[in-house]
Amino acid sequence: MSISVDTARSTIWAGELTAEELERAARGMVERVYQKGVYICHRDDKLDYWTGVADGLIKISAISAQGKAMTFAGAATGSWFGEGSVLKDEPRKYDLVAIRDTRMWMMQRATFMWLYENSKGFNRFLVRQLNERMGQFIATIEYDRILHPKARVARNLSWFFNPVLYPATRREIEISQEELGLLAGVSRQVVNKALKELEEEGLLTAAHGKITVHEPEVLACYDV
């Protein structure tokens, strides 16, 4: 399904574009829907779109040659990702999996490259986006290697409070324990125990299918 200019205007990057650029962007975008558990693309697949989450939650992950699974990031409502692969015109280095029913906005590579080559505002957005994403990936490697599972849960929750990568996030996050476990790389039982302890510490309130975060800054540097 094609995207209207009004829909394109609701994206985080639209404010950087001129009216002409925004119209060009909308013409090169489509909407697609993926059910929970579906692979949007596999590692080494070519996906000729810049991708955004209109509504839902996606896991960006990979499995090593030794069989170890690693989650690089989650992509939640309002977030955009994949600009590096689109810029380099290369296959994806990760799997994309919908961990809940997800509606996506997808911009054709030709449109993305036109904006990259012609729009100063779009390039300003890309620089901020790539800088934030690099910091997130570096932090993810640290989480995976040295942090206790409870700290991994805490810091994965803190991801959602980065205003550049997750512009739609509010204090109340709609996410299940199963979904959070998939992002943090731990079991649902570990998530349940971690959330109870973090709640006792006054950092959040956990309810069925949602978590209200009181101290996102503390979660971002949580250690045990």
C-alpha beads as a LAMMPS data file, in Angstrom:
LAMMPS data file: protein, C-alpha beads

224 atoms
223 bonds

1 atom types
1 bond types

-500.0 500.0 xlo xhi
-500.0 500.0 ylo yhi
-500.0 500.0 zlo zhi

Masses

1 110.0

Atoms # bond

1 1 1 0.000 0.000 0.000
2 1 1 1.347 3.434 -0.936
3 1 1 1.963 6.201 1.615
4 1 1 0.334 9.636 1.656
5 1 1 2.248 12.869 2.159
6 1 1 0.404 13.352 5.479
7 1 1 1.587 9.932 6.631
8 1 1 5.167 10.667 5.595
9 1 1 4.926 13.973 7.470
10 1 1 4.410 12.044 10.731
11 1 1 7.889 10.428 10.571
12 1 1 10.764 11.634 12.729
13 1 1 12.836 12.733 9.719
14 1 1 10.066 14.663 7.920
15 1 1 10.736 17.896 9.803
16 1 1 14.152 18.109 8.146
17 1 1 12.725 18.052 4.583
18 1 1 11.330 20.726 2.293
19 1 1 7.783 20.303 0.925
20 1 1 9.180 19.104 -2.417
21 1 1 11.499 16.614 -0.728
22 1 1 8.696 15.285 1.470
23 1 1 6.441 14.730 -1.541
24 1 1 9.244 12.876 -3.325
25 1 1 9.795 10.746 -0.201
26 1 1 6.103 9.811 0.057
27 1 1 5.979 8.675 -3.573
28 1 1 8.807 6.244 -2.882
29 1 1 7.289 4.635 0.233
30 1 1 5.002 1.657 0.792
31 1 1 3.375 0.100 3.848
32 1 1 3.652 -3.602 4.687
33 1 1 2.316 -5.723 7.536
34 1 1 4.138 -8.641 9.206
35 1 1 2.690 -11.100 11.706
36 1 1 4.388 -11.987 14.980
37 1 1 7.333 -14.356 14.475
38 1 1 7.746 -13.647 10.762
39 1 1 11.197 -12.919 9.347
40 1 1 11.167 -9.595 7.488
41 1 1 14.532 -10.537 6.074
42 1 1 17.273 -13.055 6.820
43 1 1 20.953 -12.335 7.247
44 1 1 22.658 -12.007 3.830
45 1 1 19.342 -11.166 2.112
46 1 1 19.164 -8.003 0.030
47 1 1 16.468 -5.622 1.254
48 1 1 16.341 -2.591 -1.026
49 1 1 14.377 -0.433 1.400
50 1 1 15.057 1.899 4.261
51 1 1 12.719 0.638 6.950
52 1 1 10.614 2.259 9.653
53 1 1 8.203 0.849 12.236
54 1 1 4.785 2.452 11.943
55 1 1 3.430 0.291 14.747
56 1 1 4.938 -2.783 16.391
57 1 1 8.264 -4.182 17.543
58 1 1 11.161 -5.763 15.614
59 1 1 14.268 -7.600 16.756
60 1 1 17.551 -6.957 14.908
61 1 1 19.730 -10.000 15.598
62 1 1 22.144 -12.587 14.237
63 1 1 23.422 -16.093 14.965
64 1 1 27.182 -16.672 14.953
65 1 1 28.950 -19.549 13.190
66 1 1 29.185 -21.188 16.634
67 1 1 25.400 -21.002 17.022
68 1 1 25.305 -18.159 19.554
69 1 1 22.347 -15.794 19.152
70 1 1 22.942 -12.092 19.698
71 1 1 20.438 -9.230 19.648
72 1 1 21.851 -5.966 18.318
73 1 1 18.799 -3.797 18.895
74 1 1 15.051 -3.569 19.000
75 1 1 13.125 -1.304 16.647
76 1 1 9.917 0.081 18.128
77 1 1 7.116 2.310 16.880
78 1 1 8.497 5.473 15.263
79 1 1 12.042 4.171 14.756
80 1 1 13.901 3.842 11.434
81 1 1 16.861 1.579 10.705
82 1 1 18.947 -0.025 7.958
83 1 1 20.413 3.156 6.497
84 1 1 23.947 1.721 6.544
85 1 1 23.038 -1.269 4.380
86 1 1 21.042 0.924 2.000
87 1 1 23.884 3.409 1.625
88 1 1 26.384 0.637 0.895
89 1 1 23.921 -1.290 -1.313
90 1 1 24.798 -4.527 0.432
91 1 1 22.971 -7.522 1.938
92 1 1 21.823 -7.214 5.533
93 1 1 24.280 -8.429 8.156
94 1 1 21.464 -9.417 10.515
95 1 1 18.030 -11.007 10.742
96 1 1 14.909 -8.879 11.104
97 1 1 12.106 -10.583 13.014
98 1 1 8.703 -9.185 13.999
99 1 1 8.258 -10.065 17.667
100 1 1 4.699 -8.786 17.624
101 1 1 2.298 -8.014 14.774
102 1 1 4.021 -5.096 13.063
103 1 1 3.151 -2.494 10.440
104 1 1 6.130 -1.071 8.574
105 1 1 6.892 1.854 6.296
106 1 1 9.490 1.064 3.638
107 1 1 11.286 3.602 1.452
108 1 1 12.689 2.459 -1.892
109 1 1 16.460 2.675 -2.149
110 1 1 16.221 4.959 -5.208
111 1 1 14.177 7.463 -3.191
112 1 1 16.504 7.174 -0.200
113 1 1 19.540 7.829 -2.400
114 1 1 17.857 10.824 -4.070
115 1 1 17.276 12.369 -0.633
116 1 1 20.833 11.495 0.410
117 1 1 22.242 13.222 -2.672
118 1 1 19.928 16.267 -2.665
119 1 1 18.635 17.044 0.832
120 1 1 20.819 18.748 3.439
121 1 1 18.135 18.216 6.060
122 1 1 17.940 14.496 5.377
123 1 1 21.704 14.207 5.696
124 1 1 21.647 16.002 9.053
125 1 1 19.145 13.431 10.252
126 1 1 21.243 10.537 8.948
127 1 1 24.372 11.762 10.748
128 1 1 22.490 11.912 14.067
129 1 1 20.883 8.541 13.435
130 1 1 24.111 6.750 12.523
131 1 1 25.933 8.267 15.496
132 1 1 23.264 7.120 17.943
133 1 1 23.052 3.660 16.360
134 1 1 26.816 3.177 16.604
135 1 1 26.715 4.017 20.299
136 1 1 23.877 1.571 20.821
137 1 1 25.672 -1.278 19.055
138 1 1 28.858 -0.720 21.044
139 1 1 26.835 -0.773 24.261
140 1 1 25.080 -3.975 23.158
141 1 1 28.407 -5.784 22.847
142 1 1 29.254 -4.692 26.393
143 1 1 25.864 -5.904 27.694
144 1 1 26.286 -9.311 26.087
145 1 1 29.810 -9.896 27.354
146 1 1 29.971 -8.564 30.888
147 1 1 26.572 -7.785 32.376
148 1 1 24.473 -9.854 34.753
149 1 1 21.071 -10.828 33.217
150 1 1 19.170 -8.326 35.400
151 1 1 21.399 -5.508 34.187
152 1 1 20.871 -6.619 30.589
153 1 1 17.115 -6.407 31.095
154 1 1 17.444 -2.958 32.668
155 1 1 19.659 -1.565 29.937
156 1 1 17.584 -3.046 27.132
157 1 1 14.595 -1.222 28.577
158 1 1 16.623 1.981 28.628
159 1 1 17.131 1.706 24.845
160 1 1 13.584 2.853 24.315
161 1 1 14.291 6.261 25.857
162 1 1 16.728 7.394 23.176
163 1 1 14.724 10.226 21.513
164 1 1 16.627 9.910 18.222
165 1 1 16.142 6.169 17.731
166 1 1 12.781 5.793 19.506
167 1 1 10.873 9.071 19.137
168 1 1 7.458 7.642 20.077
169 1 1 8.466 6.220 23.476
170 1 1 6.618 7.383 26.586
171 1 1 7.187 6.379 30.219
172 1 1 4.740 3.487 29.767
173 1 1 6.136 0.912 27.319
174 1 1 3.796 -1.674 25.845
175 1 1 5.996 -4.757 25.862
176 1 1 5.511 -8.278 27.172
177 1 1 8.029 -10.205 29.251
178 1 1 8.478 -12.595 26.337
179 1 1 9.275 -9.711 23.963
180 1 1 11.711 -8.126 26.415
181 1 1 13.414 -11.491 26.863
182 1 1 13.871 -11.804 23.101
183 1 1 15.499 -8.371 22.985
184 1 1 17.735 -8.956 26.001
185 1 1 18.665 -12.501 25.020
186 1 1 17.330 -14.070 28.220
187 1 1 14.359 -16.276 29.120
188 1 1 10.937 -14.983 30.124
189 1 1 11.549 -16.391 33.619
190 1 1 14.740 -14.327 33.946
191 1 1 12.873 -11.221 32.794
192 1 1 10.110 -11.852 35.330
193 1 1 12.614 -12.120 38.199
194 1 1 14.580 -9.072 37.006
195 1 1 11.454 -6.911 36.700
196 1 1 10.304 -7.850 40.196
197 1 1 13.678 -6.842 41.637
198 1 1 13.822 -3.620 39.617
199 1 1 10.295 -2.816 40.770
200 1 1 11.315 -3.359 44.406
201 1 1 14.122 -0.849 43.788
202 1 1 11.545 1.718 42.628
203 1 1 12.860 1.957 39.081
204 1 1 9.748 0.722 37.273
205 1 1 6.264 -0.726 37.626
206 1 1 5.509 -3.917 35.727
207 1 1 1.990 -4.907 34.672
208 1 1 0.577 -7.357 32.152
209 1 1 1.876 -6.372 28.716
210 1 1 3.351 -3.046 29.812
211 1 1 6.105 -1.527 31.912
212 1 1 6.104 1.981 33.375
213 1 1 9.662 3.252 33.777
214 1 1 10.262 5.771 36.568
215 1 1 14.039 6.163 36.303
216 1 1 15.224 5.618 32.697
217 1 1 18.553 7.321 33.410
218 1 1 19.299 4.805 36.183
219 1 1 18.361 1.852 33.957
220 1 1 20.742 3.142 31.278
221 1 1 23.774 2.643 33.529
222 1 1 22.424 -0.158 35.719
223 1 1 24.989 -2.699 36.930
224 1 1 25.005 -5.462 39.528

Bonds

1 1 1 2
2 1 2 3
3 1 3 4
4 1 4 5
5 1 5 6
6 1 6 7
7 1 7 8
8 1 8 9
9 1 9 10
10 1 10 11
11 1 11 12
12 1 12 13
13 1 13 14
14 1 14 15
15 1 15 16
16 1 16 17
17 1 17 18
18 1 18 19
19 1 19 20
20 1 20 21
21 1 21 22
22 1 22 23
23 1 23 24
24 1 24 25
25 1 25 26
26 1 26 27
27 1 27 28
28 1 28 29
29 1 29 30
30 1 30 31
31 1 31 32
32 1 32 33
33 1 33 34
34 1 34 35
35 1 35 36
36 1 36 37
37 1 37 38
38 1 38 39
39 1 39 40
40 1 40 41
41 1 41 42
42 1 42 43
43 1 43 44
44 1 44 45
45 1 45 46
46 1 46 47
47 1 47 48
48 1 48 49
49 1 49 50
50 1 50 51
51 1 51 52
52 1 52 53
53 1 53 54
54 1 54 55
55 1 55 56
56 1 56 57
57 1 57 58
58 1 58 59
59 1 59 60
60 1 60 61
61 1 61 62
62 1 62 63
63 1 63 64
64 1 64 65
65 1 65 66
66 1 66 67
67 1 67 68
68 1 68 69
69 1 69 70
70 1 70 71
71 1 71 72
72 1 72 73
73 1 73 74
74 1 74 75
75 1 75 76
76 1 76 77
77 1 77 78
78 1 78 79
79 1 79 80
80 1 80 81
81 1 81 82
82 1 82 83
83 1 83 84
84 1 84 85
85 1 85 86
86 1 86 87
87 1 87 88
88 1 88 89
89 1 89 90
90 1 90 91
91 1 91 92
92 1 92 93
93 1 93 94
94 1 94 95
95 1 95 96
96 1 96 97
97 1 97 98
98 1 98 99
99 1 99 100
100 1 100 101
101 1 101 102
102 1 102 103
103 1 103 104
104 1 104 105
105 1 105 106
106 1 106 107
107 1 107 108
108 1 108 109
109 1 109 110
110 1 110 111
111 1 111 112
112 1 112 113
113 1 113 114
114 1 114 115
115 1 115 116
116 1 116 117
117 1 117 118
118 1 118 119
119 1 119 120
120 1 120 121
121 1 121 122
122 1 122 123
123 1 123 124
124 1 124 125
125 1 125 126
126 1 126 127
127 1 127 128
128 1 128 129
129 1 129 130
130 1 130 131
131 1 131 132
132 1 132 133
133 1 133 134
134 1 134 135
135 1 135 136
136 1 136 137
137 1 137 138
138 1 138 139
139 1 139 140
140 1 140 141
141 1 141 142
142 1 142 143
143 1 143 144
144 1 144 145
145 1 145 146
146 1 146 147
147 1 147 148
148 1 148 149
149 1 149 150
150 1 150 151
151 1 151 152
152 1 152 153
153 1 153 154
154 1 154 155
155 1 155 156
156 1 156 157
157 1 157 158
158 1 158 159
159 1 159 160
160 1 160 161
161 1 161 162
162 1 162 163
163 1 163 164
164 1 164 165
165 1 165 166
166 1 166 167
167 1 167 168
168 1 168 169
169 1 169 170
170 1 170 171
171 1 171 172
172 1 172 173
173 1 173 174
174 1 174 175
175 1 175 176
176 1 176 177
177 1 177 178
178 1 178 179
179 1 179 180
180 1 180 181
181 1 181 182
182 1 182 183
183 1 183 184
184 1 184 185
185 1 185 186
186 1 186 187
187 1 187 188
188 1 188 189
189 1 189 190
190 1 190 191
191 1 191 192
192 1 192 193
193 1 193 194
194 1 194 195
195 1 195 196
196 1 196 197
197 1 197 198
198 1 198 199
199 1 199 200
200 1 200 201
201 1 201 202
202 1 202 203
203 1 203 204
204 1 204 205
205 1 205 206
206 1 206 207
207 1 207 208
208 1 208 209
209 1 209 210
210 1 210 211
211 1 211 212
212 1 212 213
213 1 213 214
214 1 214 215
215 1 215 216
216 1 216 217
217 1 217 218
218 1 218 219
219 1 219 220
220 1 220 221
221 1 221 222
222 1 222 223
223 1 223 224
